[in-house]
């Protein structure tokens, strides 16, 4: 597979080189397994690693993003940067206007600050429902989730079954560290969201995301007013439950049981 390497890639150590080769093989393998598969991109660092792996290797994996109507301008600008770098147009899915209007009318524009329930309802309207439309008719989807990101993702597997949609789900970066993600981005000169340089390791909607403080975990800036164990928006419902673990081996997958 093409890796689209730059001179900076020569500085990668052998361990990361092997991890990158495995990533590219894994993504290529799942593209062969599923004729209809998509990457859900937040346009942040991890998803840009996967975007590069997909587009530089010309893999038949569609890429879409959820335009919630409340994203940072810098995040929206990444759509143009991907188009300029790769000649690819990321598909955007928007929330239903009538549902947004009803929420704002009955609860208020920023009601999500008032309770977890109100926040999750906002996420349901702006993210989950559009995600369901984006994944309608596909066999599998890919995410940039990593175990290291938060307490709700420590049991994340590379491959799982999305019971809600009855399709396969892949998390190719599950065991990657933040340092490895950034080493990849630098080595292949991948476009990155400018907010990362301003202290935003995890990026969501503008009113629900802040920069993190030194020593905080990478998702501490997401819904910072809530308890750590509630910081999921509903896109990844299996993060706090046991799922079937599957370990990838080039050429196939080997099931290793439940955890």
N, C-alpha and C positions, 0 to 999 in steps of 0.2 A: 504493500500500500504506500502511496505517496505520503510523505510527512511534511513537505513544504518547509524544510529546515532553513534556518538563518545561521550566520556565523556564531551567534550567541549560543546555539544549541551545542556547540563543541564543549561548552563549560559544564554540561550536565554530567552528573556522576552516573556510574554504571547501574546503580539501583533504580534511579529515576528513568534512565534510558529504557530499562527492562519494563518498568511500569507503563511508560508511554507506548512501547510496542504492544504490550498486552491490552491497553486501552483501545488502540487502533484496531487490533484484531477482534476485540470484543464487540466494538461498535459495528465493524464490518460483518461479523457473524450474525448479530441480531437483525441487521438489514437483510441478510439472506433468509433468515427464519420467517420474517414477517413481510408480506407484500405491501401491507398498509401500516406504516408506523410513523409517528411524529415525535419531535422533541418539543417539550413545553419550555420556552425560554423566558426567563425573567430579565434577560439582557445584562445580567451581572456576571461576575468573573467565572464561576463554574460553568454556566451555560455558554459562555464564550469559548471555553475549552472544548466543549462538545460541538459547538457550532463549527469551530475550525476543523475538528476531527472529521466531521461529516462533510463539509463543503470542500475542504482541500483534497479529500479522497473521493469526491463526487459520488457519495453514497445516496441511494434513493430514500432518504429519510426527510420528511417535511418538517419545517420549523415554523412555529407560531408563537405569538406572544399575546398576553391578555392586557389589552389597553383599557384599564379600569376607569379612565377619565380623571384619575387623580395621581398620575405618575409624575415624577420629576421631569423637567424639560431635558435634563441630561440623559435620562433613561430613554425617552422618546428619540433623542438624537442618535442613539445607538442603531436604530433601524436604518438611518441614512448611512452610518459608517459601515454597516454590514453590506449594504448595497454597493457602496463605493469600493470596498475591499474585495468582495467575493462575487459581485454581480448577481446577488440573490435578494429577492424581495421577501422579507419575513411577513407571514400572514398575521393579521391582527384581528382579534375577536373582542368586541365591545359588549358591555352589559346592555340589557334591554332598557330602552329609555323610559318606558312607562313604569318599570319596577324601581328604577332610580328615583324618578319623580315622586312616586308614592312614598318611598322611604324618607326622602327629604321632607316631604309635606307632613307626614305623620310623626316622624321622630326627630327631624332636624338634620342639617347638613353634616354635623360632626357628632352625631349621637353615639358613635362608637366609643367615645371617651367615657361614657356614662356607665356601661356595663359590658361584661364579656358577651352576653346574649346579643346586645345591640351591635357590638363589633362583629360578631360572627354572622349576624344577619346581613350586615353591609358586605362582608366578604362573600357570603352566599350569592348576593345579587351581582357584585362587581367582578367576582373571580370564579366561583364554583359553577354557576350556571353557564357562563361563557366557556369554561373549560369543558363542560359536558358537550356543548355544541362542537367545540374544536375536535373532540375525540370521537364524535359520532361516526361510526362506520370504520374505525381503525381496528387493527388487531393488537396493537401494543403502543405504549408510549414510553418516552425516555425523559429522565429528570437529572438535574445537576446536584441533587442532595448529597450531603456527606455526613457520616456519623459524628464527626468532630464538631458539627455546627451547633448542636444544642442537646439538652437532656431528652427531648422528645425524639431524637434521631439516633440514639446510641445503639439501637437494635436493628438499624437499617441494613437490608440485604441488597446485594447487587441485582438480584432478580426476585421478583415476587408476583403474586397474582392480585390484580386490582379487582376485588370482589364487588365493589360498587358498580363497576362498568363491565365486569366479566371479561377483562382483557389482561394481557401480560404487561408488566411494568418493569422498567430497568433503571437502575441507579449506578451507572458505570464508575462514578467517582466516589462510591460509598466509603472506600478505605483510603482515600487521598487526604493529605493534610493541606492546610491553607498554603504552606510554603511550597508544596509540590504544584499546586494550582498556579501560583504566581511564577514559578520557575518555567512552567510550560508556556504561559502567556508571553513571558519575556523571550524565551527561546525561539518562538515562532512568530514573534511580533504581532500578536493578536490584538485587535482593538479592545479597549477596556472602558468601562463607564467612568467618567471623570469623578464621580462621587466617591469611588474607592479611595482616591488620593486625599479625600477630605474626611476620612474616618468612618466611612460607611462600608463595612465588609459585607453586610446583607442589605439588600435594597428592595423595598416594596413601595407602597403608595406614599406620597410625600407627607401627608399628615400623620402617618403611622410609623414613620421611620426617622430615627435620629442617629447622629454619629455616636460611636461607642467610646467609652472611657478606657484608659489603660488598664489591662487586666480583666476586662469584661469579655464574655464569650462573644462569638461573631454574630449571634442573633439577639444580643442584649438590646440593640437599638430598635428591634421590631416590637411594636405594642409594649413599649417599655413600662407602661403604667400597670401591666398585668403580671400575674404570677408566672414564673418561668415554665411551669408545666402546662400552661394553656396556650402557648405561643405557636399555634398552628391555625391556618385559615380555613381548613376544610378541604384543601386540594389533596392532601396526603393523609387520608383517614386511618391508614394502617400504622402510622408511625409510633403509636403508643400501645400497640398490641403485637402479639407474637405472629410471625408470618413464616411461610416456608422458605428456607434458605437454599439457594442454589449457587454452587461454585462453578464459575466459567472455566472451561478448558478449551483451547482453540479447537474448533471442529465440532463442538457440542457442549452440552451442559450436564453436570452431574449433580443430582439432588442429594443433599446431605442432611435432610430431615428438618424437623421443626425446632424452634428455639423459644 
